[in-house]
């Protein structure tokens, strides 16, 4: 059973942000959808405001504006920014965390979108971003994770692989969800090089390619404090 919560979604005009909003409303949450341009947000969401959904305009780099919007919320879901933005993405992460700490206080609930590179490779001490072949821009996920760990928030970090649009995605029961480690098993019995580890990870790409809606379902069904994913990174794969 999902308990209705007041949730603020940052980056709500983006593809994953829109999914957070739609899933949140469908599950009975009261959602404040936030983007830099409210008119573009309305056009992107294609749904009217209602008692369950309000639109707000704010820059994700403005800590005062974000804290004001977060005040009184039960949870915040951050989908603002993108790894390709480099240091600006890391700055957004710091700003969101600072605003959430100010508005929600210690233990405030925050979901944060990262990427699979922030997870540990199974049976090793290596992060995905350490492997050759992983683009340098994904180091931002490591830095955002460090920001979350240093905070007093009750955070969870979604670390999916490639995301796709589908009319119908797998149910949560059909997903394999791991904490802090990649959600696929990789053979390391032959002590493979990092390059070979990356090659073996690429072979599992079909399993770690996940629908946007599935990622949104996980967060929006676990907005409670001190839940099963508290202060952890989440890996997500389709069960084989």
N, C-alpha and C positions, 0 to 999 in steps of 0.2 A: 504494500500500500504506500502511495506517495503522499506525504503530508504537504499541503499547500504552503508555499513560501513566497515571500516578497524578494524578488531577485532582480538585480541590475545586470544587464548584458552590455558589455562594452564591445565596440567594433561590430555593432548589430547590422550594419549595411553590407558587410562582407558575406561571402558564401557560407562559411561555417557559422558566422554570427546570426544570419537569418535563420539557420536551422535551429540554433539554440532558442531563438524567440518562438518559432512555430511549435517546437516540441514543448517548451515551457508552458505556453498557453494551453496546448492540448492536454497537458498533464494537470492543469488546474492551478498553476502558479500565477501570481500577479507579477507581470513583467514590465520593467522599465527598459526600453530599448534605446541605446545611446549611440550616436554617431556624430561626426563633425558637421554634417549637413542634414538637418531634419527633413528637408524636402526630398533629397535623394533617398533618405531612409524610408520615407513613406512610399516612394516609387518602387524601391527594392523589395520591401516586405509585401506589398500588394494586399494589405489588410488594413482596415480602419482602426483608429484608436477605440478603446472600449474600457469597461471597468477592469478588465484583466490585462490591458495593454496600453501603455502610454509611451510617447516618443519624447526624447530629450536630445538636446544638442550640446556637445562638449568636445573639446580637444583632449585626446588621451595623454597629452603632455602637460595638461593644466591640473596640477594637484588639487588646487582649491576647488575648481569646478567639479572634479571627480568626487572629492570628499563630500561635497554638498549633495550630489546626486545619490551617493551611497548611504547617506544618513538614514537610519531606520530600516535598512534592508536586512534580510536574513542571510543573504548570500550574494556574492558578486561572481560573474563569469566573465573572464577577460579573453576576448578574441581579437583585440586590437593589435594592429601591426603585423609584420611579416618578417621572417628571417632574412629575406633579401634586402631589407632596409638596414641591415648591419647594426651599427652602434645606435642608431635611432630606435631600433626595436628594443635594444637593451635598456635604453633610457625610458621608453614607455613602460617596460616591465618594472623598473625602479619606481616610476611615478605611480603606477597602479598600486603597487604594494604599499607605498607611503600613504596614499589616499585611503586605502582599505584599513590600514592600521589606525589612522586618525579617526575614520568614521565608524568602523566596526569594533575597534578595540582589540586587545589581545584575545586570541582564539576566534577572531572573526573568520567567517567561511569564504574562501576564495578558490575558484577553479581557474586554472591558467592553461592556455594552449601552448604546447611545445611541439617536439617532434621526436621520432624514434631514435635519433642520434644522441639524445640525452640519456638513453637507457644503457645499462651494462650488457655487453655481449655474454650470452650464457656460458658458464664454466670458465670465465676469464675475469680479469680485473680491468678490462678495457671498456671504455665507452664507445658507442657507435661513432661519435665524432672523431675519435682517435684513429679510425681506420683510413688508410689511403683509398681514395675514390669517393670518400664522403666530402661534399663541398664545404669549403671553408666557412661559408655563410652560416652553416648549422652550428658553429661554435657558439652562436648567440643562445642556443637552447641550453648549453652548459652554463653560461653566465646567468641566464634567467633562473635556472634551477638554484644556483648559488644564492641569488637574491632571495628567493623563496625560503630556502633553508635558514637564512640569517634572520628571517622575520619572526614575529610572534603570532602569525596567523595560522589558522587551521586550513592549510592549503592542500590542493591536489593538482597535479600537473598531467594533463593529457598528452601522451607522446605517441601519436599515431604515425603510421607510414603514409604512403600516398592516399589521398582522399578522392572519392569518386561520387558522381551523381547517379543515383538509381531510384527508380520508381518504388522499389520495395527492397528493403535491406534485411539482413539476417536478424533474428530475434536476439535479445541479450543472452539467452540460453545457448545460442549457436556461436557465441563469441568466446574466445579464450582471453581472459584479462589477467595480466601479470602485474606485479608491483616491483618497480626499480630495475627489472631485468627484461630483455627483449622477449616477446611472446612466442618465439619459435626456437626449437632446439637446433643447435648447430654442433656438428661433430668436431671436437677438438682433440680426439684421441691420438692424432698424428702430430700434435704440436704445430699446427699450421701457422704460417706467417700471417701478419696482419692483412696483407693483400689477398691471401687465400681465404681468410675469414670474411672479408668483404665480398668476395666472389660467392661464398656459400650463403651469405645473407641475401645477396641478389637472387639466388635461386629460390628463395622463399617469398619473393615479392608478391605472388598471387595471394598468399595467406595474409600478408600484412597490408594489403590494399583494401581499405575500409570505406563504406558509405558515410557521407557527412552525417546522415540521420542517426547512424549507430553511435557515433562519437557524441552527438548531442544528447541522445537518450541516456548514456552512461552518466553524464554530468547532471542532467536535470532530474534524474531519479535518485541522486545521492547529494542533495544539497544540505543534508543534516550535518550538524557539528559532530566531530569525533566519530565519524562513520568508518566504514571498512577501508577507505582509501585516504584517511587522514595523514597529511604530511608525507605523501608518497607520490612517485611517478607511476603512471599507468601505461603499460603496453597493451595493444589490442590486436588480435588476429582472428581470422575466421577459423573455427575448429575444423580439423580435417576429418 
